[in-house]
Amino acid sequence: MNFIKQIERIKKIHKLIISEKTGTPSVFAKKLFLSRSQLYNELEVIKELDAPLKYCKKRESYYYETSFELILSFSLTTIKDDESREIFGGSNFRPILLDGTLVSLL
């Protein structure tokens, strides 16, 4: 369930950044129960999503330089053993890559 925890953590980080109530990196990390290095890793994930994230030393807070909306959602469905089944492509199955190249499975 680490994936779900990370999504929830990123949502919380985003909420604090929008309100500009993060504090210094050390304070921000404590609010999230993370080390500073873990915080920087999480902020890097947000930056990889093209977030215009900046830090202001005067205000001692992270903020978004321009308007930025982050919507994260996920869906989780469990499948029981009696509900699962295998699907095979059959004897005429010929895998083709996106560029049209045939792939041999032999």
PyMOL commands that set and color helices and strands:
alter all, ss='L'
color gray80, all
select helices_A, chain A and resi 2-18+25-31+36-48+81-83
alter helices_A, ss='H'
color red, helices_A
select strands_A, chain A and resi 53-56+61-64
alter strands_A, ss='S'
color yellow, strands_A
deselect
rebuild
show_as cartoon
